[in-house]
Amino acid sequence: MFPYQLVYDKACHLPVELEHRTYWATKFLNFDAKVVGEKRLLQLSELDEFRTTAYENAKLYKEKTKVLHDKKIATKKFEPGQKVLLFNLRLKIFFEKLKSQWSGSFLVNKVSPYGYVEIKEEDFDKRFTVNGQRLKSYLGGEVDRQRITHLLT
């Protein structure tokens, strides 16, 4: 179907003189429709091969970058009875420069192989479950839980 026929729903009749010129041009250029069709099919198959190789290369690149990224991630292993600090998300939203985003110290009560950790506060028997990525091991001594303000004069 020709574009003219699609738009106007009518057959397009060319003048006889123009039809003769197009026939003459195809005859002059030795235009063989069968050869051109085979050439076009070959070009389409080459395009499909190019697409598949590009897809495979992109897939390999993503796999390699994932392996490199996973190498840089440090695995955290917690054991029951270990002291940990908990990352406080609320302080990240309301950012204050001198306030620590880590609160603690907590004792690890139970560790799951799926990444979540049950922790409890040292002084109280309150237990709760958190994601293991929000924890880091606590290496220091006492944590000062009182808020102290110093006036600079």
MDTraj code that builds the backbone (N, CA, C; nanometers):
import mdtraj as md
import numpy as np

residues = "MET PHE PRO TYR GLN LEU VAL TYR ASP LYS ALA CYS HIS LEU PRO VAL GLU LEU GLU HIS ARG THR TYR TRP ALA THR LYS PHE LEU ASN PHE ASP ALA LYS VAL VAL GLY GLU LYS ARG LEU LEU GLN LEU SER GLU LEU ASP GLU PHE ARG THR THR ALA TYR GLU ASN ALA LYS LEU TYR LYS GLU LYS THR LYS VAL LEU HIS ASP LYS LYS ILE ALA THR LYS LYS PHE GLU PRO GLY GLN LYS VAL LEU LEU PHE ASN LEU ARG LEU LYS ILE PHE PHE GLU LYS LEU LYS SER GLN TRP SER GLY SER PHE LEU VAL ASN LYS VAL SER PRO TYR GLY TYR VAL GLU ILE LYS GLU GLU ASP PHE ASP LYS ARG PHE THR VAL ASN GLY GLN ARG LEU LYS SER TYR LEU GLY GLY GLU VAL ASP ARG GLN ARG ILE THR HIS LEU LEU THR".split()
xyz = np.array([
    [0.0827, -0.1171, 0.0000],
    [0.0000, 0.0000, 0.0000],
    [0.0880, 0.1247, 0.0000],
    [0.0509, 0.2214, -0.0805],
    [0.1261, 0.3447, -0.0916],
    [0.0814, 0.4434, 0.0162],
    [0.1698, 0.5356, 0.0561],
    [0.1314, 0.6355, 0.1563],
    [0.0113, 0.7195, 0.1132],
    [0.0046, 0.7518, -0.0146],
    [-0.1083, 0.8291, -0.0655],
    [-0.2395, 0.7536, -0.0445],
    [-0.2342, 0.6247, -0.0711],
    [-0.3544, 0.5428, -0.0568],
    [-0.3937, 0.5290, 0.0902],
    [-0.2950, 0.5259, 0.1804],
    [-0.3252, 0.5185, 0.3236],
    [-0.3923, 0.6460, 0.3732],
    [-0.3478, 0.7601, 0.3225],
    [-0.3999, 0.8872, 0.3711],
    [-0.5373, 0.9183, 0.3112],
    [-0.5496, 0.9017, 0.1791],
    [-0.6702, 0.9471, 0.1121],
    [-0.7674, 0.8346, 0.0754],
    [-0.7352, 0.7109, 0.1014],
    [-0.8173, 0.5942, 0.0677],
    [-0.8526, 0.5896, -0.0811],
    [-0.7621, 0.6352, -0.1652],
    [-0.7815, 0.6308, -0.3099],
    [-0.6542, 0.5787, -0.3734],
    [-0.6700, 0.5147, -0.4866],
    [-0.5532, 0.4698, -0.5607],
    [-0.4894, 0.5894, -0.6300],
    [-0.3594, 0.5901, -0.6336],
    [-0.2865, 0.6995, -0.6958],
    [-0.2514, 0.6585, -0.8389],
    [-0.3036, 0.7295, -0.9348],
    [-0.2745, 0.7015, -1.0756],
    [-0.1784, 0.8068, -1.1264],
    [-0.0617, 0.7615, -1.1653],
    [0.0384, 0.8533, -1.2164],
    [0.0128, 0.8790, -1.3654],
    [0.0516, 0.9936, -1.4109],
    [0.0413, 1.0176, -1.5550],
    [0.1292, 0.9188, -1.6321],
    [0.0894, 0.8889, -1.7534],
    [0.1590, 0.7886, -1.8344],
    [0.3036, 0.8285, -1.8577],
    [0.3282, 0.9567, -1.8756],
    [0.4634, 1.0049, -1.9017],
    [0.5544, 0.9775, -1.7824],
    [0.5053, 1.0006, -1.6595],
    [0.5832, 0.9775, -1.5376],
    [0.6065, 0.8281, -1.5167],
    [0.5054, 0.7460, -1.5449],
    [0.5219, 0.6014, -1.5332],
    [0.6299, 0.5529, -1.6291],
    [0.6317, 0.6076, -1.7489],
    [0.7316, 0.5673, -1.8473],
    [0.8715, 0.6047, -1.8000],
    [0.8843, 0.7229, -1.7392],
    [1.0159, 0.7667, -1.6897],
    [1.0655, 0.6772, -1.5768],
    [0.9763, 0.6385, -1.4845],
    [1.0204, 0.5498, -1.3763],
    [1.0584, 0.4129, -1.4311],
    [0.9834, 0.3641, -1.5276],
    [1.0178, 0.2360, -1.5888],
    [1.1521, 0.2466, -1.6589],
    [1.1753, 0.3584, -1.7274],
    [1.3010, 0.3788, -1.7976],
    [1.4176, 0.3854, -1.6978],
    [1.3965, 0.4546, -1.5813],
    [1.5031, 0.4680, -1.4816],
    [1.5390, 0.3325, -1.4208],
    [1.4403, 0.2515, -1.3926],
    [1.4696, 0.1189, -1.3366],
    [1.5392, 0.0314, -1.4399],
    [1.4990, 0.0429, -1.5640],
    [1.5627, -0.0346, -1.6699],
    [1.7059, 0.0146, -1.6929],
    [1.7258, 0.1487, -1.6853],
    [1.8581, 0.2068, -1.7060],
    [1.9549, 0.1643, -1.5951],
    [1.9070, 0.1621, -1.4715],
    [1.9936, 0.1255, -1.3589],
    [2.0079, -0.0254, -1.3431],
    [1.9436, -0.1022, -1.4298],
    [1.9480, -0.2484, -1.4247],
    [1.8990, -0.2949, -1.2875],
    [1.7829, -0.2466, -1.2514],
    [1.7228, -0.2726, -1.1209],
    [1.6554, -0.4088, -1.1229],
    [1.7104, -0.5020, -1.0456],
    [1.6506, -0.6352, -1.0356],
    [1.5920, -0.6491, -0.8953],
    [1.4625, -0.6628, -0.8854],
    [1.3952, -0.6649, -0.7553],
    [1.4360, -0.7860, -0.6717],
    [1.4615, -0.8979, -0.7333],
    [1.4979, -1.0185, -0.6585],
    [1.6338, -1.0024, -0.5906],
    [1.7307, -0.9470, -0.6638],
    [1.8648, -0.9257, -0.6081],
    [1.8601, -0.8238, -0.4955],
    [1.7843, -0.7173, -0.5167],
    [1.7725, -0.6140, -0.4134],
    [1.7046, -0.6700, -0.2885],
    [1.6029, -0.7535, -0.3070],
    [1.5351, -0.8158, -0.1929],
    [1.6289, -0.9042, -0.1126],
    [1.7117, -0.9827, -0.1832],
    [1.8091, -1.0683, -0.1133],
    [1.9114, -0.9844, -0.0379],
    [1.9552, -0.8749, -0.1008],
    [2.0518, -0.7858, -0.0347],
    [1.9925, -0.7239, 0.0914],
    [1.8640, -0.6853, 0.0827],
    [1.7969, -0.6255, 0.1979],
    [1.7817, -0.7268, 0.3111],
    [1.7480, -0.8520, 0.2782],
    [1.7387, -0.9571, 0.3805],
    [1.8734, -0.9805, 0.4473],
    [1.9806, -0.9744, 0.3687],
    [2.1144, -0.9896, 0.4247],
    [2.1461, -0.8747, 0.5211],
    [2.1090, -0.7528, 0.4829],
    [2.1319, -0.6383, 0.5714],
    [2.0520, -0.6517, 0.7017],
    [1.9285, -0.7011, 0.6922],
    [1.8469, -0.7188, 0.8128],
    [1.9044, -0.8252, 0.9047],
    [1.9559, -0.9332, 0.8453],
    [2.0165, -1.0382, 0.9292],
    [2.1439, -0.9867, 0.9963],
    [2.2226, -0.9052, 0.9228],
    [2.3417, -0.8445, 0.9840],
    [2.3030, -0.7520, 1.0990],
    [2.1938, -0.6792, 1.0822],
    [2.1457, -0.5904, 1.1879],
    [2.1039, -0.6711, 1.3113],
    [2.0379, -0.7833, 1.2902],
    [2.0004, -0.8690, 1.4037],
    [2.1231, -0.9230, 1.4754],
    [2.2255, -0.9635, 1.3988],
    [2.3501, -1.0125, 1.4602],
    [2.4169, -0.9014, 1.5405],
    [2.4172, -0.7795, 1.4854],
    [2.4767, -0.6660, 1.5560],
    [2.4037, -0.6394, 1.6872],
    [2.2706, -0.6471, 1.6850],
    [2.1919, -0.6247, 1.8069],
    [2.2210, -0.7313, 1.9116],
    [2.2291, -0.8567, 1.8696],
    [2.2548, -0.9636, 1.9672],
    [2.3944, -0.9506, 2.0276],
    [2.4944, -0.9140, 1.9464],
    [2.6288, -0.8961, 2.0035],
    [2.6318, -0.7768, 2.0983],
    [2.5610, -0.6694, 2.0644],
    [2.5556, -0.5538, 2.1547],
    [2.4871, -0.5919, 2.2857],
    [2.3804, -0.6717, 2.2786],
    [2.3106, -0.7163, 2.3992],
    [2.4016, -0.8034, 2.4848],
    [2.4748, -0.8946, 2.4212],
    [2.5663, -0.9817, 2.4964],
    [2.6788, -0.9018, 2.5603],
    [2.7320, -0.8032, 2.4873],
    [2.8388, -0.7199, 2.5431],
    [2.7886, -0.6387, 2.6623],
    [2.6674, -0.5855, 2.6525],
    [2.6112, -0.5102, 2.7647],
    [2.5900, -0.6012, 2.8852],
    [2.5459, -0.7232, 2.8600],
    [2.5242, -0.8189, 2.9687],
    [2.6558, -0.8548, 3.0369],
    [2.7618, -0.8788, 2.9581],
    [2.8932, -0.9081, 3.0152],
    [2.9461, -0.7904, 3.0963],
    [2.9273, -0.6689, 3.0444],
    [2.9735, -0.5493, 3.1158],
    [2.9033, -0.5361, 3.2500],
    [2.7712, -0.5576, 3.2513],
    [2.6963, -0.5476, 3.3770],
    [2.7413, -0.6531, 3.4765],
    [2.7674, -0.7753, 3.4295],
    [2.8136, -0.8811, 3.5197],
    [2.9492, -0.8461, 3.5794],
    [3.0403, -0.7952, 3.4962],
    [3.1740, -0.7608, 3.5462],
    [3.1680, -0.6467, 3.6472],
    [3.0883, -0.5428, 3.6185],
    [3.0783, -0.4316, 3.7121],
    [3.0108, -0.4751, 3.8422],
    [2.9171, -0.5697, 3.8337],
    [2.8537, -0.6207, 3.9556],
    [2.9550, -0.6955, 4.0415],
    [3.0407, -0.7757, 3.9777],
    [3.1438, -0.8492, 4.0521],
    [3.2394, -0.7507, 4.1188],
    [3.2820, -0.6458, 4.0459],
    [3.3724, -0.5467, 4.1045],
    [3.3062, -0.4727, 4.2204],
    [3.1791, -0.4405, 4.2065],
    [3.1074, -0.3711, 4.3129],
    [3.0917, -0.4604, 4.4350],
    [3.0587, -0.5876, 4.4126],
    [3.0398, -0.6797, 4.5243],
    [3.1697, -0.7071, 4.5995],
    [3.2845, -0.6955, 4.5307],
    [3.4129, -0.7147, 4.5982],
    [3.4390, -0.6044, 4.7005],
    [3.3893, -0.4823, 4.6701],
    [3.4155, -0.3688, 4.7581],
    [3.3241, -0.3654, 4.8802],
    [3.2164, -0.4421, 4.8768],
    [3.1243, -0.4430, 4.9899],
    [3.1842, -0.5285, 5.1009],
    [3.2000, -0.4686, 5.2165],
    [3.2551, -0.5405, 5.3311],
    [3.1435, -0.6186, 5.3995],
    [3.1685, -0.7462, 5.4235],
    [3.0672, -0.8275, 5.4906],
    [3.0801, -0.8083, 5.6413],
    [2.9682, -0.7947, 5.7069],
    [2.9657, -0.7772, 5.8521],
    [2.9163, -0.9059, 5.9148],
    [2.9927, -0.9573, 6.0086],
    [2.9525, -1.0792, 6.0781],
    [2.9355, -1.0448, 6.2261],
    [2.8156, -1.0685, 6.2755],
    [2.7858, -1.0416, 6.4152],
    [2.7653, -1.1737, 6.4876],
    [2.8009, -1.1730, 6.6144],
    [2.7841, -1.2924, 6.6978],
    [2.7034, -1.2545, 6.8204],
    [2.6264, -1.3469, 6.8766],
    [2.5503, -1.3161, 6.9984],
    [2.6424, -1.2723, 7.1120],
    [2.6022, -1.1662, 7.1827],
    [2.6810, -1.1113, 7.2926],
    [2.7735, -0.9983, 7.2497],
    [2.7867, -0.9714, 7.1222],
    [2.8733, -0.8660, 7.0718],
    [2.8055, -0.7310, 7.0868],
    [2.8834, -0.6259, 7.1158],
    [2.8306, -0.4908, 7.1265],
    [2.8297, -0.4265, 6.9888],
    [2.7186, -0.3585, 6.9576],
    [2.7044, -0.2930, 6.8273],
    [2.6451, -0.1543, 6.8449],
    [2.6622, -0.0711, 6.7418],
    [2.5989, 0.0604, 6.7331],
    [2.4921, 0.0546, 6.6253],
    [2.3842, 0.1296, 6.6457],
    [2.2718, 0.1324, 6.5522],
    [2.2682, 0.2667, 6.4808],
    [2.2531, 0.2633, 6.3493],
    [2.2440, 0.3851, 6.2685],
    [2.1050, 0.4444, 6.2830],
    [2.0983, 0.5728, 6.3178],
    [1.9713, 0.6404, 6.3395],
    [1.9326, 0.7179, 6.2137],
    [1.8279, 0.6729, 6.1460],
    [1.7858, 0.7362, 6.0208],
    [1.7258, 0.8746, 6.0423],
    [1.6640, 0.8976, 6.1564],
    [1.5989, 1.0271, 6.1809],
    [1.7000, 1.1407, 6.1843],
    [1.8190, 1.1126, 6.2320],
    [1.9209, 1.2168, 6.2363],
    [1.9753, 1.2467, 6.0978],
    [1.9608, 1.1523, 6.0070],
    [2.0065, 1.1773, 5.8706],
    [1.9096, 1.2705, 5.7982],
    [1.7803, 1.2582, 5.8287],
    [1.6811, 1.3447, 5.7657],
    [1.6952, 1.4874, 5.8174],
    [1.7024, 1.5025, 5.9498],
    [1.7218, 1.6343, 6.0111],
    [1.8696, 1.6472, 6.0462],
    [1.9480, 1.6873, 5.9496],
    [2.0927, 1.6826, 5.9628],
    [2.1449, 1.7920, 6.0546],
    [2.2233, 1.7494, 6.1503],
    [2.2973, 1.8420, 6.2360],
    [2.4418, 1.7973, 6.2338],
    [2.5315, 1.8907, 6.2143],
    [2.6707, 1.8548, 6.1882],
    [2.7385, 1.7828, 6.3042],
    [2.7163, 1.8275, 6.4248],
    [2.7926, 1.7740, 6.5373],
    [2.7228, 1.6597, 6.6088],
    [2.6067, 1.6200, 6.5623],
    [2.5343, 1.5118, 6.6270],
    [2.5696, 1.3793, 6.5594],
    [2.6017, 1.2786, 6.6373],
    [2.6369, 1.1490, 6.5805],
    [2.5119, 1.0777, 6.5308],
    [2.5232, 1.0139, 6.4184],
    [2.4111, 0.9404, 6.3629],
    [2.4047, 0.7976, 6.4162],
    [2.5009, 0.7579, 6.4963],
    [2.5048, 0.6228, 6.5527],
    [2.4643, 0.6295, 6.6995],
    [2.3759, 0.5410, 6.7378],
    [2.3338, 0.5354, 6.8777],
    [2.3645, 0.3960, 6.9303],
    [2.3853, 0.3865, 7.0569],
    [2.4179, 0.2538, 7.1116],
    [2.4695, 0.2700, 7.2513],
    [2.5232, 0.1748, 7.3079],
    [2.5586, 0.0458, 7.2519],
    [2.4498, -0.0586, 7.2821],
    [2.4366, -0.1554, 7.1936],
    [2.3383, -0.2614, 7.2060],
    [2.4102, -0.3944, 7.2066],
    [2.3444, -0.4953, 7.2590],
    [2.3987, -0.6307, 7.2581],
    [2.3249, -0.7132, 7.1532],
    [2.4008, -0.7898, 7.0753],
    [2.3404, -0.8772, 6.9754],
    [2.2821, -0.9977, 7.0481],
    [2.1553, -1.0250, 7.0240],
    [2.0876, -1.1364, 7.0882],
    [2.0797, -1.2573, 6.9959],
    [2.0423, -1.2337, 6.8710],
    [2.0237, -1.3427, 6.7762],
    [2.0593, -1.2928, 6.6369],
    [2.1296, -1.3762, 6.5580],
    [2.1686, -1.3395, 6.4226],
    [2.1031, -1.4362, 6.3246],
    [2.0403, -1.3799, 6.2207],
    [1.9746, -1.4607, 6.1192],
    [2.0657, -1.4750, 5.9971],
    [2.0588, -1.5875, 5.9270],
    [2.1398, -1.6003, 5.8050],
    [2.0889, -1.5117, 5.6915],
    [1.9691, -1.4539, 5.7053],
    [1.9108, -1.3718, 5.6000],
    [1.9432, -1.2239, 5.6150],
    [2.0191, -1.1849, 5.7180],
    [2.0652, -1.0474, 5.7290],
    [2.0031, -0.9664, 5.8401],
    [1.8972, -1.0146, 5.9041],
    [1.8425, -0.9346, 6.0128],
    [1.8987, -0.9837, 6.1463],
    [1.9087, -0.8889, 6.2405],
    [1.9720, -0.9143, 6.3694],
    [1.8774, -0.8692, 6.4796],
    [1.8626, -0.9524, 6.5802],
    [1.7826, -0.9135, 6.6970],
    [1.8789, -0.8586, 6.8016],
    [1.8522, -0.7326, 6.8439],
    [1.9398, -0.6684, 6.9421],
    [1.8577, -0.6282, 7.0630],
    [1.9268, -0.6055, 7.1736],
    [1.8608, -0.5561, 7.2949],
    [1.9485, -0.4510, 7.3594],
    [1.8836, -0.3613, 7.4318],
    [1.9580, -0.2582, 7.5027],
    [2.0260, -0.3203, 7.6232],
    [2.1404, -0.2662, 7.6596],
    [2.2167, -0.3235, 7.7700],
    [2.1445, -0.3079, 7.9036],
    [2.0889, -0.1900, 7.9290],
    [2.0287, -0.1635, 8.0585],
    [1.8877, -0.2210, 8.0698],
    [1.8161, -0.2257, 7.9608],
    [1.6770, -0.2704, 7.9629],
    [1.6657, -0.4041, 7.8909],
    [1.5506, -0.4678, 7.9058],
    [1.5289, -0.5965, 7.8397],
    [1.4478, -0.5788, 7.7115],
    [1.4478, -0.4585, 7.6585],
    [1.3732, -0.4297, 7.5362],
    [1.4506, -0.4865, 7.4162],
    [1.3846, -0.5747, 7.3386],
    [1.4473, -0.6369, 7.2222],
    [1.3750, -0.5932, 7.0957],
    [1.4507, -0.5741, 6.9888],
    [1.3899, -0.5448, 6.8601],
    [1.4805, -0.5944, 6.7485],
    [1.4191, -0.6117, 6.6326],
    [1.4881, -0.6679, 6.5167],
    [1.5185, -0.5563, 6.4169],
    [1.6428, -0.5550, 6.3662],
    [1.6845, -0.4542, 6.2688],
    [1.7604, -0.5215, 6.1550],
    [1.7752, -0.4475, 6.0486],
    [1.8549, -0.4938, 5.9356],
    [2.0025, -0.4892, 5.9743],
    [2.0784, -0.5899, 5.9369],
    [2.2200, -0.5976, 5.9723],
    [2.3036, -0.4883, 5.9086],
    [2.2545, -0.4267, 5.8014],
    [2.3286, -0.3190, 5.7362],
    [2.3253, -0.1907, 5.8177],
    [2.2316, -0.1789, 5.9105],
    [2.2226, -0.0585, 5.9939],
    [2.3098, -0.0694, 6.1186],
    [2.3840, -0.1781, 6.1338],
    [2.4667, -0.1989, 6.2518],
    [2.6144, -0.1934, 6.2168],
    [2.6939, -0.1533, 6.3152],
    [2.8386, -0.1701, 6.3041],
    [2.8911, -0.2065, 6.4417],
    [3.0004, -0.2814, 6.4426],
    [3.0515, -0.3307, 6.5708],
    [3.1067, -0.2144, 6.6529],
    [3.0845, -0.2230, 6.7827],
    [3.1237, -0.1171, 6.8758],
    [3.2546, -0.1584, 6.9412],
    [3.3566, -0.0753, 6.9282],
    [3.4894, -0.1094, 6.9790],
    [3.5294, -0.0269, 7.1004],
    [3.4536, 0.0773, 7.1343],
    [3.4915, 0.1694, 7.2404],
    [3.4422, 0.1267, 7.3768],
    [3.4525, 0.2199, 7.4702],
    [3.4112, 0.1938, 7.6073],
    [3.2726, 0.2477, 7.6340],
    [3.2621, 0.3382, 7.7312],
    [3.1336, 0.3931, 7.7732],
    [3.0781, 0.4890, 7.6678],
    [2.9471, 0.4910, 7.6553],
    [2.8796, 0.5851, 7.5680],
    [2.8113, 0.6882, 7.6560],
    [2.8395, 0.8162, 7.6300],
    [2.7789, 0.9233, 7.7073],
    [2.6397, 0.9494, 7.6519],
    [2.5351, 0.9095, 7.7254],
    [2.3988, 0.9211, 7.6768],
    [2.3342, 1.0529, 7.7162],
    [2.3994, 1.1328, 7.7964],
    [2.3411, 1.2587, 7.8369],
    [2.3767, 1.3673, 7.7352],
    [2.2793, 1.4521, 7.7117],
    [2.3030, 1.5626, 7.6196],
    [2.3570, 1.6796, 7.7037],
    [2.4738, 1.7245, 7.6689],
    [2.5384, 1.8326, 7.7431],
    [2.5536, 1.9512, 7.6474],
    [2.5160, 2.0683, 7.6960],
    [2.5327, 2.1880, 7.6143],
    [2.6382, 2.2758, 7.6799],
    [2.7270, 2.3269, 7.6002],
    [2.8302, 2.4172, 7.6474],
    [2.8066, 2.5533, 7.5855],
    [2.8007, 2.6537, 7.6684],
    [2.7861, 2.7898, 7.6188],
    [2.9244, 2.8465, 7.5893],
    [2.9418, 2.8952, 7.4705],
    [3.0701, 2.9545, 7.4324],
    [3.0625, 3.1041, 7.4585],
    [3.1462, 3.1513, 7.5485],
    [3.1450, 3.2945, 7.5797],
    [3.2810, 3.3538, 7.5594],
])
top = md.Topology()
chain = top.add_chain()
for i, resn in enumerate(residues, 1):
    res = top.add_residue(resn, chain, resSeq=i)
    for name in ("N", "CA", "C"):
        top.add_atom(name, md.element.get_by_symbol(name[0]), res)
traj = md.Trajectory(xyz[None], top)
